[in-house]
């Protein structure tokens, strides 16, 4: 595989096929002025380039490719397989999806193809072959973009049959399946594979997010993720026949629950994703998503989509304030992106995304605030050149993120409906973010030996081999933190008997007897050994020490005096167990002690409210300093005397960063 990119790709989704040709050259002129050097094309053009079952028409796409090549634009080539053409659904209605309620869909919307439809696969493969044969060996494509934002589910009879085949491969015997799903409960034992039905509203489903039998619903999630992945792999393999080198991707969606992205990333050359935070999304959560996307392959990623101004599909679509798009873009680069791309380059004239932001607004002029900001950022990225391409953070902290845990924890009936997987992960990440600690988001099968600290909040599902890997990490000198609702079940959501936290019990040195659930208006108090008081909410473990030391105890409710936070020495390392959902100050206190013990340092020597993030190459350390606060903040003293790469100015102790200001400093390693 060749090195993905020689420069930071700067551009985005471009749909000239939606516009008269006389507009195209004006677009090219404006793109040049904005320093835009790439365009993502052909994402939703299936109906245009294949107007009927027997006919393909590439004349317009050929002209678009030639025009962009003359402009020396890097082309991100879509395969157009994300939305079915009307003729296909009319002639073969089985290609459309059946939803959770059991309703078979007609033509419309997008993500509208059954992933297990052989008809869909036939025509998607044929279209991809046409594109790959035509453009794969020309050198005109910088990256292949398969489909678009894969997601959704199908519950048709075809998927039901495919699910049974998938289950046979996984469990081999019907007896093993009954045991895995605990089908003796409620007398649900099945005696034939054909008795298995999909867990939708007509089966075991209880609303879209609950289920009577988590085993079957979790397996359906795995099956659906695998089914959709097979379609990606099909298109990828076809492209590879004609283009053995150009990177192939599809755009992911952060913490989207529907697909196991760590499994998907193994099949992708480079990860790309679409970043659309809400008006009130914490900057720490956006940073966490960037780190997760980087962590999927442990390599730089592509930002495939962001808006230059505002979204259109959220409840409240606020404009980005002056400087916000620039700061957000540099945060993306700081956390590992080698591209900055927008949806979209020209604002659509109609349909549901006509008010989604774009580089060129409906006014069609350069004289807009957004265009000026896009142009200024493009000039800066052009000056940066190859400075950051390929560089990576050097993190000694790994935070485990696992889609099986995601699904299983949120399917669980009890103990508290407010327990959400991503929220719990983000609580710990945000504490590290505020301290400017570099973090890797890692899978459960990561190489733990690379880290000094591993955080595993709500590690509810401990699958085969996980406990042993964590024990090896801690015994060798690592520091592990885990929490309430950890070590509870195995891979089929059956409880590890013998007391919580199951296979983590000996290592943690505690036994959790009961788990109390607190309503939103309820809270408990705790006290640390040094006398510091704090509060906790959501869930509280009632636990007993089995070798661990209590760092904090409850001081309220009937379990006052029982341990709430513990530390247990294990081999050369230690395990911290947090038995309650701590308030921010208490969580910071626990992590502060843990990081001090592990000898893990921050990206910055002094306390600051600025975001300070580092990428490193073999020769350079590149530090990004960004102000996401509403007030001016002083530059940390350690950067005085350094040169800001963006302005060329020498920084000093009097340098202040206004809201959304960015400073980038490069130092030789």
N, C-alpha and C positions, 0 to 999 in steps of 0.2 A: 504494500500500500504506500503510495506516495504521500509526502507531507501534505496535509489537507489544504492549507492556504499560505500564500506568500505575503499576504497583507490582511489587515482587518477588513472583512467584508462589511460594506456599509450600503444598505439598500433596503429591499423588502419586496413584498408581494406586488406584482405589476400585472395588470390585466388589460393590455391594449386592445384585445379582442372585444372589449366592451365599449370601445370608442371609435369614432371615425378616424380614418388614417391621417387626415390633415392635422389631428391633434398629436400624433406620435412624435413628429419632429420637434414640436414645442416641448413635449415631455423631455426629450433627449437634451435639449438646450437647458432646461431647468435642472435636470439631474446633474449635468456637468457643473453648473453653478453651485449646486449643493454638495459637490464632491462625492456624489453617490457613485459607487463603483460596482454594484451588483444588483441583480434583479431575479426574483423568484417568479417563474412563469409556468403556465400550463397546469395550475393546480386544480382548476375546476373547468376543464375544457373538453371533457369526454364527449358531450353531446355535439360540440362544435367540430371536433376532428373525426368523429365517427357518427355521422348523421343517420346511418341505418346499419343494420346487421352486416351488410355486405360491403359497405363503402367507407373508405377513409379519405380525409381531405387535409393534407398538411401544408397547403399553399400558404395560408396565413401564418401558421407557426414558423414555417421556413423564413418568411419575411421578418418576423419578430426576432428570430435567432440571428439572422444576418444583420439586422439593424443594431442589436445589442453588441454583436461582435465588432462592428465598425466603431462603436463607442468604447471598445475595450472594457466592457462590463463583464464581470464574472457571472455566469448564468447558473442559477440553481433551478434545475429542470424537474418540474412536477410530473407525476405519471397520470394524474387526472382520475384516479380510481376511487376517489372519496365520495362521489355522488353519482348515482346511476342515471343514464339517459332514459327518457320517457319510453322510447320504443322497446327497451329491454323489459321494463316492468309490464308494459302492455302485452308483449308476446309471451313473457315468462313470469307470471305474477309470483311464482314461488321464490324469486330472488329477493323480494321485499321481506322485511322483518316482521315478526310477531312480538308484540310488547309484553310487559310483565302482567298485564291484565288479560292476556290471551287474545288480543285484537290483532288481526293480520292487516298490515298497512298497505296502502296504495302508493302510487308515485307521489313524491314530495319530500321536502326538507333535504337533509344530508345525513351521512352515516346511516344510510338507508338500505344497506345490503346485508343479507344474512351471511355471516362469515363461513358457514358450512354449505352454502349453495354451490353446487358443482357448475351451475350455469354462470353464476357470477365469476367464479374462479376461471372458467373457460374464457370469458370475454375480457376479464381483467388481464389475464396472461397474454392474450392475443394483442391487446392494446399496448401493454408494456413491451412486448416483442417488437412491435412496429416502431415504437419510440427508440428503443435501445439500438435496433438495427440502423435506424436513420441517423441518430445523433451520438451513438456510443463511441465511435472511433474517430470522431471529427476533432476532438480536443477542444470543442466549444463549450463543454459542460464542466463547471467547476465542482458541482455537487449534484447528486440525484436525490430528489425529495419524493419519497413514495407516499401515496395516499395523502391524508391530512388529518391530524388530531384523531387518530384511531380511538374508538371508544364505543360505549353502548352495549346492549345485550340483545339476543334474539332467543325466543322461546317457542320456535316452530317445531313441527313434528320432525323435520329433518335434523334440527339441532338435538332433539331428544334422542334420536337414533344414534347420532354421532357421540353424544354424551355417554350412552351405554357402551359404545366401543371403547371410548377413553377410559371408562371405569374398569372394563374387563382387563385392559392392559395394566392398569394400576393395581388392582386387587387380585386378579387371577381367578379367585373363586367367589361365589355369592356368599359363602360363609364368612370370608374375610371382610367383605363389604358390610355385612350385617353387624359384625363385631365393631368395625371402625366407626360406624354411624350409630352404634348403640340402639339398634332397631327393635330390641326387645322392649324398650320403653314404648308405652302406649300400644303395644302389640303391632308394631309396624314391620315386623319381619317380612322380607320378600324372599321368594323361592325361585324366581326366574328373573333374568336381566330385563325382560320386557315389562316387568311390573314396576320398574323404576320410572318415575315421572319427574319432569323438571320442577325445581322449587320456586315456582312463581305464585301468583295470587290464586291460581287454581289448584295448587299443591300445598307444599309446606310453608310457603311465604306468608308473613304477617306484615303487610306493608312492604315497601321496597327495601327497608333496612333491618327487618327482623325476620326470624324464622323459627319454626317449631323444632327443627333438627339442624343444628349448625353444621354437622358433618357433611350433609349433602349440599348445603348452601355454599360452604367454603370450597368444596370440590367443584361445584358449578362455577364459582369465580375462577378457580384455577383452569378449568376446562375452557371457559370463555376467553380468558387471557391467552391460552395456548392456541385456541382456534383462530383468533384474530392474528396472532403472531405468525401462524402458518401462511396466512395471506401475504404478510410482509415478506417473509422468507421466499415465497414463490416469486414475487416480483423482483426481489434482490437477486436471486439466482439467475433469472432471465437476463437482467442487466449485466451481470458478471460474464455471461457468455460473449458479450460484445464489447464490454468495457471493464477490463480487469483491474484498473487502478483508481478511477475516480471514486471518492468517498460517497457512501450511500447512507441516507438518514431518513427519519420521519420525525415530525414534531410532536414532542411529548408535552405534558401539561402539569408539571410540578408534582404535587402530592395527589394527583387524580387517583381515586380509589379503584378504578375498574380494571387496571392492568398491572401486572407484576413487572415494574420497569427494570428491576435488577436482572430479571430473566431476559427481558427484551434487549437490554443493552448488550448482552453477550452476542447478539445477532446483528448489531449495528456497527458501522465503521466509526461513526461519530454521533454523539448525542446532540439533539437540538430540542429547544423547547420554547413555548409561548408564555410570556410573562405579562399577566394582566392583573396587578393588584387593585383592590378597591380603594376608594378614597381614604378609608380608615385602616387599611392593612398595615400592621407594624413593619417598619423597615427591617426588623430582625427576621420576620417571617419570609420576606422576599429574599433576604440573604440566605436563609436556611434552604429555600427552594433552589437557589443557585448552587449552593454547596451539595445538595442532593443530586442535582443534574450532573455536576462535575464528578461526584462520587460514583455514579452509575457505572462509569468505565474507568474512573481514576485518571481522567485526562481532560484537557480543555474541551469546552462544549460550544455549540452555536446558540446564540439567541436568534431564533427564527422569526419571532413576532413580538413586538410591543407597539403600543400606540404612541405617536408623537404628541398627541394632545388629550384625547378622551376616548373611552369605550362608549358603546351604545347599548349594551345588553345587560348591564348591571342595574340595580334599583336606582342608584344615584351616581350619575356619570359626570363627576366633576372634571373640570379642566385641570391639566397640569399647570402649576404656577410657573412663572418665569424662572428658568434655571432648573426646574425639577426634572425635566426629561434628560437633560445633560447629566445631572447628578445620578439619576437612576441608571443611565447607560454606563457611567463609570463604575457604579457599584457592580453592575453585571460583569464588566471586564475585570474588576478587582477580584471577583470570586471565581474567575476561570473562563470567561467567554472570549473567543477569538473572532466573534462577529457581532455586529449590532444591526438588526434588521427590523423593519417596520411592517405592520399591516395597517395601512396600505400606502402605496406611493401616490395614487390618485384616488380621490374620494368617489365612491360609487354614486351613480345618478338615481338609483332606485333600489327597492327591496329592503330587507331588514337591517342591512349594514350601511345604509346611505348616510347615517349620522356617526358612523365610526370614524375616528380621526384619520387623517392622511397627511402626507407631506404636501401634496397639492390639494387645496380645499376646493369647494364648489365654485368659489370665485375665480379659480384658474389663474391666479396671479402669484408672483413672488413677493408681493408686498403684504405679507402676513407675518405675525409674530412667530408662528410655528415654523414657517419656511426659513425665516432668519435664524432661528435657533438650530434647526436641522443643518443649515449651511455652516454655521459656526462650529458645531460639533464635528461635521465632516472634515473641515479644515484641520481641526486638532487631531483627529484620528489619522489623517493623512500624514501629519508631521510625526506622529508616534511611530509610523512605519511598522517595522518588525520588532519593536522593542519588547512587546509582551507576548508575541506569538509563541505558543508552545510552553510558556512558563507555568509553574504550578505553585500553590501554597505548600508549606512544609508543616503539616499539622501533626501534633503528638496526642491529640484528643480525637477519638472516634466515637460518634454517636450512632447507635444501631437504629436502622429504619428497615422494617420488614413488612411486606404486603400481606403475608399470611397472618401476622399479628394484627395488622390493620383490620383485615376482614373478620378474624375471629373475635377480637375484643369488642367490635361494634355490633356483631351479631348476638353477643351474649345477652341473655335475658337477666338483667340485674348485674351488679347491685345498685347502679346509679345511672339513670338515663343521660346524665350530663357528662359522663366519662367518654371523651373523644381522643382517639389515638394521636392525631396530628397535634391537637392542643397540648397533650402531655409532652410530646417530643419538643414542641416549640418552647414550653416553659423552661426546659433545661438549656436548650440552644440559646434562648434570649438572654439568659444569665451570662453565658459565655460570650455572647455577642457584645453585651454592655461592657464586659471586661476586655474586649478586643483580643480574645484568644482564637487562634486559628483552629478550625474544626473540619474534620472529614465526616461526611455522612456515609455510613458503611453498611454492607449487608451482613447477615448472620454468618456467612461463610467467608468473611474477609480474613486477611492475614493479620490477626490481632497482634502479632509480635512487632509490628511497625509502630505501635502506640504505647504510650505510658499510661494513658487513661482511656477506659471505655465506659461510656454511659449507656445503660440499657433500661430506660424508663418503661414501665408497664410491659415487660417482656412476658406477656401472658402465655404465649404459646412457645414452649421450649421443645423443639423437634429433636430427633435423634442426632446425637453427636454435638449438639450445641453446648450442653452443660460441660462436657468433657473439654471442649475447646476453651471455654471460659475458665475452667479450673486450671488448665495448663497455663493460660495467660497470667492468672493471678499468682499461681505457685511460682512462676518465673520472675515475679517482681512487679507485675502490673497492678493497677488500682481499678477496680470495677465498682460502679454504682448501679444498683437496681432499686426497684420501688415496689410499693403495693401493687397487687394484681400481676405479679410476676411468678413464673414457674408453675402456673396453675394447671395447664393442659398440654397434651401432646398434639401431634399434627392433625388429628381428627377431632379435636376439641373435647376429648375425654380427659377427665381429671387425673392428674398424677396423684395416686393415693399415698397416704402416709403423712399427710400434713403439708400445708403451704410453707414455703415456696417450692415444694416438690423437689426436683433434682438440684435446685440451688440451695436447699436448706442447710446442708452440711457446710458449704462454702460460706454462706452468709452468717451462720452461727445463730440463727433465730428460728423459732417455730411460731407461725401465725395461726392462732386458734380460730379467730373470727374476724370478719370485716364489717365495720359499721359504715352505713351510708348516711351522709348528711344532706338535707334539703338545702336549696340555695340560701335560705334565710338563717341557716344554722352554721355554727363554727365551734371549734374547740381551741383550747390554748395549750401551749407546750412551753417547757423551760429547758434551756440548754444547761449543761454542767457548769458553765461559767456564770449562770444567773440570768442570761439573756432570755427575755420572754418573747413569744411569737404566737401566731395563730395558724390554724389549718382548716381546710374545708374538704368537701366532696367525699373522700373516703378516709377511714382510719383503721389501720390494722391493730388488732389486739394481739400482741405477740409476747413471747417468752424468750429470754436469753438462753442460748445454748452454746456459750463460749464467747459470744460477742460482748462488746462494751457499749453501754447506753450513752449516746452523746446528748440525747434530749428525751424528756419524759412528758407524758400528758399531765396537765394540771387541772383538767376539767372533765366532766362526764363521769360515768361510773367506773371508767378504766383509768382514772387519774392515778399516777404512779407507775403505770406500765410504760415500757420504752416506746418512743416514737421514731427515733433515728438512732442507728447503731453503726458500729465499726467492728469488723472481725478480722484479725490477722489470719492469713492463710498462706502457708509456704513463705515465700519472700515478699508477698504482696498483701493486699487487704481488700475487703469487700465492705462498701458502705451500703446500708439498707435504709431507705427512706419510707417509713410506714404510713405517711399521710401526705396530703396535698398541701405543701407548705406555702406560706406567704412569701413574697419576693425577697424580703430581707433575710428570712430564715434559709431559703434556698441558696441565696448568695453566700451565706455564712458556711453552709455545709460544703458547697463547691469550693469556696476559698480554702477551707482546711484541706480538702482532698487534693487540690492543685498544688498547694504548698508542699504537702507530703510527697507528691509525685515529682516535684521539681519542674513543673511546666510553667513557662513564662508567657507573658502577653506580647503582642506586636508592638507595644509602646511602653516606655518606662514609667510614665506618670499616669495618674487617673485623668481621664478626659471623656467628654460626652461626644467627641467626634468618632466617626467610624474609621478605624485604621486597619487596613487589610494589606497583606503582603503576598506577592507572587515572586517566585524565584526561578531563574534559569541557571545554567551551569556557571555563568559569569557574573550575573547581576541579581540584585535584590531590589524589586520595584515595589514601593510603598504608596498606597492610595489613601489619601486623607480626605474625608468627605464630611460636610456638616449637614445633617438631616434635622437639626433642631431649629426652633423658631427665633433664636437669638444668635448674635455674633459670638464666636468662641475662639480662644487663643490657640495658636499653633503650639503643639508640644515642643518643649525646649530642645529636645534631642535633634530636631530637624533644622534648627537655626544654622545658617551657613550653607545649607544645601540649596541646590537649584531646582526650581519648579519646572518640570519638563514641559508643561503646558504654556507657560509664559516666558520662560527663560530668565526669570527674575530670581535673585538670591533672597532666600528667606531669612528672617531674623526673629529675635525674641519679641518684637512688637507686631509681628504678623497676626492678623485676625482673619478668620474665615466667616464670611457672612452666610446666611442660610442658603443652602444648595451650592456653596463654593466647593471646589475640588482642587487639591494639590497632589501632584505625583512626583515622587522623588526616586531616582535610581542611584544605587550605590554598587560598587564592585564588590564581589564576594571574596 
